[in-house]
Amino acid sequence: MAASAAESRNPLRRDLAHLRKAEREVAFLRWCGMGVWALILLRDDLGIDSRWAWSVYAGGMVYATLAHWRLGHASSIGLSARLTSIGDPVLAALMCAVTGGLGSLFYPFFYFTLLAAAFRFGWRDAVAICALNAFLSLLLYLFVPVEGSRLSDLFIGFFYLAFSTGLGVMLARWAQQNLDLALSRERAFRLARDRVRTLLRRQIHVQEEERRHVAGDMHDRLGQHIFMLQQGLSRLNDTPHVSADMRETLKGLSRDVQACSNDIRTMMNDLRPTVLDDLGFSAALREYVARMSDEAPFELRLAIEDGVGVGRAEAEAMLFRIVQEALLNVRKHANARRVEIAFGRGENGRGALTIADDGEGFDPDTTEPGHFGLLTMRERAEALGGELEIASSIGGGTKVTVRLATKVAA
C-alpha cells in the first residue's frame, strides 16, 4: 500500500514502471514472433532463398536476445524502449526482404510495431514510427521487386499503416483516459479512507475518554457512598441493643452492599481498567484473562512474549477492546471449549495479537448483516493503521489476527 501511494505521488516513477511492464509484454510478443518465424522457415515451402532467410533469422535472434538483456540490466528503460521501437520495424523489413517484399506474410508485423509504439509512447512517436515504416515499405518496393506488384500496392500499404497508427493512437488514448479515471478514483478513495480513519480514531479517543470519565465518577461518587453505607451497617451491627433478627438482617444487607461494590468494581474495570493506564496492555490483559477464567464457560490460555509492549496508550486501549469484543463473540456464538490468546512480535518485529478458539466456526464471507462485532474489531485495527485477518471455517474454529503497523516496544 505504501509503495502504491508513493508511485501515485511520483508520476515519473509510475510512468517508468508502466513502460517497463509494457516492454516485458512486447519482449514476450517478440519471442513469440521469432518462434513462429522459425516454424515457417522450417516448412521451407515459401520459394525463397533459405540461406538468406536463416541468416536474417539468426540476426533477429541476436537482436531479440540483446533487447531482452537490456530490459533487465539497462539503467534507462526509456532508451531501451525507443531503441526497440526502431529496431522492431527494421527487423520486420529484413524479414519481408527475404520472404517476398511487400507481399510477404510477415508484412503485418509493421502494424504491430505501430500499435506497440502508440501504447508505449503516444501519438507523436507513433506517427514517427509510421513514417519509418512507410520509408522501409518504399525501400522494399524499390529494391525487392515482386512479380506483378504495382504502385497501387505500395499506396495501399501506406493506407493500412496510417489506419493502424490512427487505431493505435485512439485505443491508447482510451486506455490512458481509463487509467487516469482509475487513478483519480483511487486518490479519492484513499482520501476518503484516510478521513474515515481520522474520524474513527477521534471517535474512539472520545469514547475512551468518556469511559475513563465515567469509571472515575463511579469510583469517586458511588465508591464513597458504598463505603459509607458499609461503615454504617457495621456500626449498627456492633450496637449492643440490636436484636438477633435485626443483626441477621444487617449481615444480609452488608453482603448485598459488598456484592454491589464488587459489581461496581467489575463495571469500572470493563469501562476502563486502571491497570491499563498504570501498567500497560500486557498487565491489563493478564488481569482481564485471570478474571475471565473464573467466569467464562471455556478454558482460557494466555501467552505474552517477554519484554514486549505497545508503548502508546491509545493503541493499548484499542487492542484491549479488540480482545474484549473477541471473547464476547466467542461466548455468544462459538460454543468453544478452549480459547488461546497470544501477543508478541510478528513479521519484521511488528506487534501481533491472535485470539483462536476451537468452536463451531463460521464462513467469514457469508456473515449475516446486523452482527457488528467483527466490523468493530476491524475498524479498531484499521484505526491503529494495522490490519485484522479472520480465518474460520464451519466446525473448524476461528482465529483472529491483528497485525500492528509499528514495531512493539521492548
CORLINDA-V22942 format. One record per run of one state. SS is the DSSP state (helix for helix, strand for strand, loop for the rest). FROM is the first residue (numbers start at 1). TO is the last residue. If there is no record, write none. Layout:
ss=(SS	SS)
from=(FROM	FROM)
to=(TO	TO)
This chain:
ss=(loop	helix	loop	helix	loop	helix	loop	helix	loop	helix	loop	helix	loop	helix	loop	helix	loop	helix	loop	helix	loop	helix	loop	strand	loop	strand	loop	helix	loop	strand	loop	helix	strand	loop	helix	loop	helix	loop	strand	loop	strand	loop	strand	loop)
from=(1	2	10	11	44	50	74	77	98	101	104	109	122	123	144	151	238	244	273	274	279	281	296	299	305	309	310	313	335	338	346	347	350	358	364	367	373	384	387	393	398	408	409	410)
to=(1	9	10	43	49	73	76	97	100	103	108	121	122	143	150	237	243	272	273	278	280	295	298	304	308	309	312	334	337	345	346	349	357	363	366	372	383	386	392	397	407	408	409	410)
